[in-house]
Amino acid sequence: MFLVRVVTCMVSLLGRAKKLYEPKDFFERLSIPPAGMIWRSMLSACRVVGNLEVSIYALGMSISYILLFSIYANNRM
């Protein structure tokens, strides 16, 4: 559980720095599957930045459709 919290913090920090591809690459190298909390943090960062590509990838790993809808609405899709 500690590792999940650390990774969630890292995703949040990278998202605030608008570096959304770094966590995506990190997840692909990670030896444990990322938890839902991590993907929700990734989707929240995508919402702030407005990145649809990474948000769709994160949605495939999560069930947070409400955050994706918010991203689409902000981008007027």
Secondary structure, DSSP 4 states (H G I P E B T S, - for coil): -HHHHHHHHHHHHHHHTT--HHHHHHHHH-SSPPPHHHHHHHHHHHHHHT-HHHHHHHHHH---HHHHHHHHHHTT-
